[in-house]
Amino acid sequence: MIEALKTRIKQLESEIKVVSGDEAVCKDLLEDLERHVEELEARGGKVPASALALVRPDGDSEIEDQFDNMPI
């Protein structure tokens, strides 16, 4: 299952590059890619950095946001 997810992620990345001019299609593909990335993470697989850059372009900001309200 993990290999199938990785394969689908690569396919989606390629499709996104091809249709980058059509925003509606690109948005749908990005949503699909994000679902697959989340599934791969949930199953313990390593997500390709190129896919993470597409679905989480701001990098580690989600993790950093968790620490914003922590007392010092």
N, C-alpha and C positions, 0 to 999 in steps of 0.2 A: 504494500500500500504506500509506503514512504517513497519508493522509487517512482510509482505512478504519479504521486503528487509532485515530485521534483520534475518529472517529464512534462506534466501539464503546466507547471509554473514557467518552464523554459518556453513552451509553446505560446503561452500568453504574453510573455515578454517580447517575443518575436512579432506577434500580432499587434501589440501596442506600438512598436516601432514603425510598422507598416501603415497604420491608420492614424498616426499622430495628428493629422490635419483635421480629422472628423471628431469633434469634441464629444458628441453624444456616444458614438461607438467607443471611443477611448475611455470615457467614464464607465461604461458598462464593463469593458475589459478590465479596468483597474479594480472595480468592485469584485469581479470574479477572481482576479489575482489575489486580492486581499483575503478573500474567503479561503483560497487554497493555501496561502501563507499561514494563516491562523490555524488551519487544519494540520499542516505540517509541523508547526510549533507544538500544537497540542499532542501530537504523536511522538514528539521528541526528536524530530528530524532537524537537520541543519538547513536553514533557509539561505539560498544564495544571496550574497550582498547586493547584487544588481536588482533582485526582486525587492529586497527591503528598501532600497533607495527609491524605488517607484511608489511603494505603498506608504512609506514613512520617510518622506524627504527631509524632515527636520531631525532625523536621527534619534538621539536619546532624550529628546525633550520630554517624552512621556515619563520616563524614569526620573528625570530631574524634577519634574513637577511633583512627584510624590514627596520630595524632600523640602519643598517650599514652606510647608507649615510645620516642620519639625522644630521643637525647641532646641536651643543651643545649650 
